[in-house]
Amino acid sequence: MKNLNCEQTTEAQSPTLGAMLNQGSEAFATRLEEGRSFSWITRAPGVLLTARHSAEDAANGRRATLSLDFSGHLGPSCARLTRGLTTRYLAIEARGLKERAETEARSQASMIGSAGASR
């Protein structure tokens, strides 16, 4: 069986492809490294979808990597058929993650600045 990957990296939410692929089914968390990464899976007949989200230090902050892996007998076909949608969803999710991270960083900087000014 051949596995196909789609990956989006951002220096930083949408409906999940897994939910579309497997309506009425559940996604299961398979791994969690707090503050660093998590993975989840969902299944459809002939397809196993594995999603990985990770964050690592980068020269100018943090870098998030979002990836999807389609495996199983129908995984490669499903990946090809949904490539455009998958790419769009990963980009939307990456933008949302980046915006949230930047908003939280600004908020923390503002609180630190306010605390320093009140001394």
Secondary structure as UniProt FT lines:
FT   STRAND          4..10
FT   HELIX           17..21
FT   TURN            22..24
FT   STRAND          28..33
FT   TURN            34..36
FT   STRAND          37..44
FT   TURN            45..46
FT   STRAND          47..58
FT   TURN            59..60
FT   STRAND          61..71
FT   TURN            73..74
FT   HELIX           75..81
FT   HELIX           83..117
//
